[in-house]
């Protein structure tokens, strides 16, 4: 596509005049209560609400003495100064030379050591990776990304330097480039975590699925909503279940059984090309075409563990987003059927099942284990009476799909130091279920058509006229499938 030209001679003249304006002096107080006096030159991004949101997830749980830290787009250096108070080993960079000068001056004023470079990741190389610190691995990477889309420029510009801090003008997307770099083994240590800002006015709806597609786990760590309705999230990104094995076997009886019998580390995953005894809900046979992604995960091991219908829906809603991201079809073609199935509409306009989610719990010795199984038909589903991903113009092999789903599962269930479990998608699950009922229904329960008003806390259907939620799909019929 042809990108618009947002800056004309008048904008350039205004930017030159802005450089002659005086610097502003302000005090930014970190979440720890430490105040920092900052001198912020013109064109340098000062600490704002997005800075505060990022700082809110950066505390002693994540920042330990010696933690290798990289801040991309450091602006005034506020976040890096905050990290330095915890004893972190600081590297920071910014494409704006005025920001580099300001950050260096602030560190000199506080007597803290830091490497602060001019440059950063982008669509074009500007010197070597070492110019901005991209040639090293870090325990924590922070980037208050240019999270607004290019269309934001249509409402007017502030100036080239300031717009560079707010608007992503990269046709591919800077965040997608960042994910690809981490997936390629750069920037993050094996157990490192990156924290990125994403906006509902930009790419927030796709960011997690983009990360998963690169084999990276991603979880919402903090959220704020502005007066105009814009939602700003901090997305935490890491390498999923980095210490747990991922195994591929040609043939097994059941991948769930394989995990029950042999897995010891949470996050362990087994994928198989063929299951001789695969099963779905209530021990029904799990029939798959020749090309399918069939895998299982050890989700938890210990006493008192349980799983809920809502957990199936969380995985199912994630699969729906992932498949929609991969597909060039309209989003309405990929639907979540309560409580654990994924359907795709084929060229004939018929919805067919392409995958399913199954949680099972069992005891081994004194421990109770929870295992998750996921199956997705890749091709040839119609031969077995099902659909497959090719119905949505998706051509991926089982290894690629497994890596993405592995990242999705970690995003939902992996325990990561300094991060709570992701509950932010809960408000999005109910709309996904209701959309599925609209597309695949009407729904019948006990042989009568019913209206579903929402979900219970555990994921059951709230049916109008019934006191108790419907917790089991037995007795629930769908008129369009």
ZILIN-V977512 format. One record per residue. SS is DSSP state (hx for helix, st for strand, lp for the rest). PHI is phi as a letter, one per 40 degrees, with the letter a starting at -180 (none if undefined). D_CENTER is the distance of its C-alpha to the mean C-alpha in whole Angstrom. Layout:
ss:SS phi:PHI d_center:D_CENTER
ss:SS phi:PHI d_center:D_CENTER
This chain:
ss:lp phi:none d_center:27
ss:lp phi:c d_center:29
ss:lp phi:c d_center:28
ss:lp phi:c d_center:29
ss:lp phi:b d_center:31
ss:lp phi:c d_center:30
ss:lp phi:b d_center:33
ss:lp phi:b d_center:37
ss:hx phi:c d_center:40
ss:hx phi:c d_center:40
ss:hx phi:c d_center:36
ss:hx phi:c d_center:37
ss:hx phi:c d_center:40
ss:hx phi:c d_center:38
ss:hx phi:c d_center:36
ss:hx phi:c d_center:39
ss:hx phi:c d_center:41
ss:hx phi:c d_center:38
ss:hx phi:c d_center:38
ss:lp phi:c d_center:41
ss:lp phi:c d_center:40
ss:lp phi:c d_center:40
ss:lp phi:c d_center:37
ss:st phi:c d_center:36
ss:st phi:b d_center:36
ss:st phi:a d_center:34
ss:st phi:b d_center:33
ss:st phi:b d_center:29
ss:st phi:b d_center:29
ss:lp phi:c d_center:26
ss:lp phi:d d_center:25
ss:lp phi:c d_center:27
ss:lp phi:g d_center:30
ss:lp phi:c d_center:31
ss:st phi:c d_center:32
ss:st phi:b d_center:32
ss:st phi:c d_center:34
ss:st phi:b d_center:33
ss:st phi:b d_center:35
ss:st phi:b d_center:33
ss:lp phi:c d_center:34
ss:lp phi:d d_center:34
ss:lp phi:g d_center:31
ss:lp phi:c d_center:29
ss:lp phi:c d_center:26
ss:lp phi:c d_center:27
ss:lp phi:c d_center:25
ss:lp phi:b d_center:24
ss:hx phi:d d_center:21
ss:hx phi:c d_center:18
ss:hx phi:c d_center:20
ss:hx phi:c d_center:21
ss:hx phi:c d_center:17
ss:hx phi:c d_center:16
ss:hx phi:c d_center:19
ss:hx phi:c d_center:19
ss:lp phi:b d_center:16
ss:lp phi:b d_center:18
ss:lp phi:b d_center:21
ss:lp phi:c d_center:23
ss:lp phi:c d_center:21
ss:lp phi:b d_center:19
ss:lp phi:b d_center:22
ss:lp phi:b d_center:25
ss:lp phi:d d_center:28
ss:lp phi:g d_center:27
ss:lp phi:d d_center:23
ss:st phi:c d_center:23
ss:st phi:b d_center:21
ss:st phi:b d_center:20
ss:st phi:b d_center:20
ss:st phi:c d_center:19
ss:lp phi:g d_center:21
ss:lp phi:c d_center:23
ss:lp phi:f d_center:25
ss:lp phi:c d_center:28
ss:lp phi:g d_center:26
ss:hx phi:d d_center:26
ss:hx phi:c d_center:22
ss:hx phi:c d_center:24
ss:hx phi:c d_center:27
ss:hx phi:d d_center:25
ss:hx phi:c d_center:24
ss:hx phi:c d_center:27
ss:lp phi:c d_center:29
ss:lp phi:c d_center:27
ss:lp phi:g d_center:29
ss:lp phi:c d_center:26
ss:st phi:c d_center:27
ss:st phi:c d_center:26
ss:st phi:b d_center:25
ss:st phi:a d_center:24
ss:st phi:a d_center:24
ss:st phi:a d_center:25
ss:lp phi:c d_center:26
ss:lp phi:c d_center:28
ss:hx phi:c d_center:32
ss:hx phi:c d_center:32
ss:hx phi:c d_center:29
ss:hx phi:c d_center:30
ss:hx phi:c d_center:33
ss:hx phi:c d_center:33
ss:hx phi:c d_center:30
ss:hx phi:c d_center:33
ss:hx phi:c d_center:35
ss:hx phi:c d_center:33
ss:hx phi:c d_center:33
ss:hx phi:c d_center:37
ss:hx phi:c d_center:38
ss:hx phi:c d_center:36
ss:lp phi:g d_center:37
ss:lp phi:c d_center:34
ss:lp phi:c d_center:33
ss:lp phi:a d_center:30
ss:st phi:b d_center:29
ss:st phi:b d_center:29
ss:st phi:b d_center:28
ss:st phi:c d_center:29
ss:lp phi:h d_center:26
ss:lp phi:i d_center:22
ss:lp phi:c d_center:20
ss:lp phi:a d_center:21
ss:lp phi:c d_center:22
ss:lp phi:b d_center:25
ss:lp phi:c d_center:26
ss:lp phi:b d_center:28
ss:lp phi:g d_center:30
ss:lp phi:c d_center:29
ss:hx phi:d d_center:26
ss:hx phi:c d_center:28
ss:hx phi:c d_center:29
ss:lp phi:b d_center:26
ss:lp phi:g d_center:25
ss:lp phi:c d_center:22
ss:lp phi:c d_center:24
ss:lp phi:b d_center:24
ss:st phi:b d_center:21
ss:st phi:b d_center:20
ss:st phi:c d_center:18
ss:st phi:b d_center:17
ss:st phi:b d_center:16
ss:st phi:b d_center:15
ss:st phi:a d_center:15
ss:lp phi:c d_center:16
ss:lp phi:c d_center:15
ss:lp phi:c d_center:17
ss:lp phi:c d_center:15
ss:st phi:c d_center:17
ss:lp phi:c d_center:18
ss:hx phi:d d_center:21
ss:hx phi:c d_center:23
ss:hx phi:c d_center:23
ss:hx phi:c d_center:26
ss:hx phi:c d_center:28
ss:hx phi:c d_center:29
ss:lp phi:h d_center:30
ss:lp phi:b d_center:30
ss:lp phi:c d_center:30
ss:lp phi:i d_center:31
ss:hx phi:d d_center:30
ss:hx phi:c d_center:29
ss:hx phi:c d_center:27
ss:hx phi:c d_center:25
ss:hx phi:c d_center:24
ss:lp phi:c d_center:22
ss:lp phi:b d_center:20
ss:st phi:b d_center:20
ss:lp phi:c d_center:18
ss:lp phi:c d_center:21
ss:lp phi:c d_center:20
ss:lp phi:c d_center:20
ss:lp phi:c d_center:18
ss:lp phi:h d_center:15
ss:hx phi:c d_center:15
ss:hx phi:c d_center:11
ss:hx phi:c d_center:12
ss:hx phi:c d_center:15
ss:hx phi:c d_center:13
ss:hx phi:d d_center:11
ss:hx phi:c d_center:14
ss:hx phi:c d_center:16
ss:hx phi:c d_center:14
ss:hx phi:c d_center:14
ss:lp phi:c d_center:17
ss:lp phi:g d_center:18
ss:lp phi:b d_center:18
ss:st phi:g d_center:18
ss:st phi:b d_center:16
ss:st phi:c d_center:18
ss:st phi:d d_center:18
ss:st phi:b d_center:17
ss:st phi:c d_center:15
ss:st phi:b d_center:12
ss:st phi:b d_center:11
ss:st phi:b d_center:11
ss:st phi:b d_center:10
ss:st phi:c d_center:11
ss:st phi:b d_center:10
ss:st phi:b d_center:13
ss:lp phi:c d_center:14
ss:lp phi:c d_center:16
ss:lp phi:b d_center:14
ss:lp phi:b d_center:11
ss:hx phi:d d_center:9
ss:hx phi:c d_center:9
ss:hx phi:b d_center:8
ss:hx phi:d d_center:6
ss:hx phi:c d_center:2
ss:hx phi:c d_center:6
ss:hx phi:c d_center:7
ss:hx phi:c d_center:6
ss:hx phi:d d_center:7
ss:hx phi:c d_center:10
ss:lp phi:c d_center:10
ss:lp phi:g d_center:10
ss:st phi:b d_center:8
ss:st phi:c d_center:6
ss:st phi:a d_center:3
ss:st phi:a d_center:5
ss:st phi:c d_center:7
ss:st phi:b d_center:10
ss:st phi:a d_center:13
ss:st phi:a d_center:14
ss:st phi:b d_center:17
ss:st phi:b d_center:18
ss:lp phi:c d_center:21
ss:lp phi:c d_center:25
ss:lp phi:c d_center:24
ss:lp phi:g d_center:21
ss:lp phi:c d_center:18
ss:st phi:b d_center:15
ss:st phi:b d_center:14
ss:st phi:b d_center:11
ss:st phi:c d_center:10
ss:st phi:c d_center:7
ss:st phi:c d_center:8
ss:st phi:b d_center:7
ss:st phi:a d_center:10
ss:st phi:c d_center:12
ss:lp phi:c d_center:11
ss:lp phi:f d_center:15
ss:lp phi:c d_center:17
ss:lp phi:b d_center:20
ss:lp phi:b d_center:20
ss:lp phi:c d_center:22
ss:st phi:b d_center:20
ss:st phi:b d_center:24
ss:st phi:b d_center:25
ss:st phi:b d_center:28
ss:st phi:c d_center:30
ss:st phi:b d_center:32
ss:st phi:a d_center:31
ss:lp phi:c d_center:32
ss:lp phi:a d_center:29
ss:hx phi:c d_center:26
ss:hx phi:c d_center:25
ss:hx phi:c d_center:29
ss:hx phi:c d_center:28
ss:hx phi:c d_center:26
ss:hx phi:d d_center:28
ss:hx phi:c d_center:31
ss:hx phi:b d_center:29
ss:lp phi:c d_center:26
ss:lp phi:b d_center:26
ss:lp phi:b d_center:23
ss:lp phi:d d_center:20
ss:lp phi:g d_center:17
ss:lp phi:d d_center:20
ss:st phi:b d_center:20
ss:st phi:b d_center:22
ss:st phi:b d_center:22
ss:st phi:b d_center:26
ss:st phi:c d_center:27
ss:st phi:a d_center:30
ss:st phi:b d_center:30
ss:lp phi:c d_center:34
ss:lp phi:a d_center:33
ss:lp phi:c d_center:30
ss:st phi:a d_center:29
ss:lp phi:b d_center:28
ss:hx phi:c d_center:28
ss:hx phi:f d_center:32
ss:hx phi:g d_center:32
ss:lp phi:c d_center:33
ss:st phi:c d_center:32
ss:lp phi:c d_center:29
ss:lp phi:c d_center:30
ss:lp phi:b d_center:28
ss:lp phi:c d_center:30
ss:lp phi:c d_center:30
ss:st phi:b d_center:27
ss:st phi:a d_center:24
ss:st phi:b d_center:21
ss:st phi:b d_center:22
ss:st phi:a d_center:21
ss:st phi:b d_center:20
ss:st phi:b d_center:19
ss:st phi:c d_center:21
ss:st phi:c d_center:19
ss:st phi:a d_center:21
ss:st phi:a d_center:25
ss:st phi:i d_center:27
ss:lp phi:c d_center:29
ss:lp phi:g d_center:29
ss:lp phi:c d_center:25
ss:lp phi:a d_center:25
ss:lp phi:b d_center:22
ss:lp phi:b d_center:22
ss:hx phi:d d_center:22
ss:hx phi:c d_center:19
ss:hx phi:c d_center:17
ss:hx phi:c d_center:18
ss:hx phi:c d_center:17
ss:hx phi:c d_center:13
ss:hx phi:c d_center:13
ss:hx phi:c d_center:15
ss:hx phi:c d_center:13
ss:hx phi:c d_center:10
ss:hx phi:c d_center:12
ss:hx phi:c d_center:13
ss:hx phi:c d_center:10
ss:hx phi:c d_center:10
ss:hx phi:c d_center:14
ss:hx phi:c d_center:14
ss:hx phi:c d_center:12
ss:hx phi:c d_center:15
ss:lp phi:c d_center:18
ss:lp phi:c d_center:20
ss:lp phi:c d_center:21
ss:lp phi:c d_center:21
ss:hx phi:d d_center:18
ss:hx phi:c d_center:21
ss:hx phi:c d_center:22
ss:st phi:b d_center:19
ss:st phi:b d_center:20
ss:st phi:c d_center:19
ss:st phi:b d_center:22
ss:lp phi:d d_center:23
ss:lp phi:b d_center:22
ss:lp phi:a d_center:21
ss:st phi:b d_center:21
ss:st phi:b d_center:20
ss:st phi:b d_center:22
ss:st phi:b d_center:23
ss:st phi:c d_center:26
ss:lp phi:c d_center:28
ss:lp phi:c d_center:30
ss:lp phi:c d_center:33
ss:lp phi:g d_center:31
ss:lp phi:b d_center:30
ss:st phi:c d_center:27
ss:st phi:b d_center:27
ss:st phi:c d_center:25
ss:st phi:b d_center:23
ss:st phi:a d_center:21
ss:st phi:a d_center:21
ss:st phi:b d_center:19
ss:st phi:b d_center:22
ss:st phi:c d_center:22
ss:st phi:b d_center:25
ss:st phi:b d_center:27
ss:st phi:a d_center:30
ss:st phi:c d_center:32
ss:st phi:b d_center:33
ss:lp phi:g d_center:36
ss:lp phi:c d_center:35
ss:st phi:b d_center:31
ss:st phi:b d_center:29
ss:st phi:b d_center:26
ss:st phi:b d_center:23
ss:st phi:b d_center:22
ss:st phi:b d_center:19
ss:st phi:b d_center:21
ss:st phi:b d_center:19
ss:st phi:b d_center:21
ss:st phi:b d_center:20
ss:st phi:c d_center:23
ss:st phi:c d_center:23
ss:st phi:a d_center:26
ss:lp phi:g d_center:30
ss:hx phi:c d_center:29
ss:hx phi:c d_center:32
ss:hx phi:c d_center:34
ss:hx phi:b d_center:33
ss:lp phi:g d_center:33
ss:lp phi:b d_center:29
ss:lp phi:b d_center:27
ss:lp phi:a d_center:24
ss:hx phi:c d_center:21
ss:hx phi:c d_center:24
ss:hx phi:c d_center:25
ss:hx phi:b d_center:22
ss:lp phi:f d_center:23
ss:lp phi:b d_center:20
ss:lp phi:b d_center:22
ss:lp phi:b d_center:20
ss:lp phi:c d_center:22
ss:hx phi:c d_center:21
ss:hx phi:c d_center:20
ss:hx phi:c d_center:17
ss:hx phi:c d_center:16
ss:hx phi:d d_center:16
ss:hx phi:c d_center:14
ss:hx phi:c d_center:11
ss:hx phi:c d_center:12
ss:hx phi:d d_center:12
ss:hx phi:c d_center:9
ss:hx phi:d d_center:8
ss:hx phi:c d_center:11
ss:hx phi:c d_center:10
ss:hx phi:d d_center:7
ss:hx phi:c d_center:10
ss:hx phi:b d_center:13
ss:lp phi:c d_center:13
ss:lp phi:c d_center:15
ss:st phi:b d_center:14
ss:lp phi:d d_center:17
ss:lp phi:g d_center:16
ss:st phi:b d_center:13
ss:lp phi:c d_center:14
ss:lp phi:c d_center:13
ss:lp phi:c d_center:10
ss:lp phi:b d_center:12
ss:lp phi:c d_center:11
ss:lp phi:c d_center:10
ss:hx phi:d d_center:14
ss:hx phi:c d_center:16
ss:hx phi:c d_center:14
ss:hx phi:c d_center:15
ss:hx phi:d d_center:19
ss:hx phi:d d_center:19
ss:hx phi:c d_center:17
ss:hx phi:c d_center:20
ss:hx phi:c d_center:23
ss:hx phi:c d_center:22
ss:hx phi:c d_center:22
ss:hx phi:c d_center:26
ss:hx phi:c d_center:27
ss:hx phi:c d_center:26
ss:hx phi:b d_center:27
ss:lp phi:c d_center:30
ss:lp phi:c d_center:32
ss:st phi:c d_center:32
ss:st phi:b d_center:35
ss:st phi:b d_center:35
ss:lp phi:f d_center:39
ss:lp phi:g d_center:40
ss:st phi:b d_center:39
ss:st phi:c d_center:37
ss:st phi:b d_center:35
ss:lp phi:b d_center:32
ss:st phi:b d_center:29
ss:st phi:c d_center:28
ss:st phi:i d_center:25
ss:st phi:b d_center:23
ss:lp phi:c d_center:25
ss:lp phi:c d_center:23
ss:lp phi:c d_center:23
ss:lp phi:h d_center:22
ss:lp phi:c d_center:25
ss:st phi:c d_center:27
ss:st phi:c d_center:29
ss:st phi:b d_center:32
ss:lp phi:c d_center:34
ss:lp phi:g d_center:37
ss:lp phi:b d_center:36
ss:lp phi:c d_center:36
ss:lp phi:c d_center:34
ss:lp phi:c d_center:30
ss:st phi:c d_center:30
ss:lp phi:b d_center:28
ss:lp phi:b d_center:29
ss:lp phi:c d_center:29
ss:lp phi:c d_center:33
ss:lp phi:g d_center:35
ss:st phi:b d_center:32
ss:st phi:b d_center:33
ss:st phi:b d_center:31
ss:lp phi:c d_center:34
ss:lp phi:b d_center:32
ss:lp phi:b d_center:31
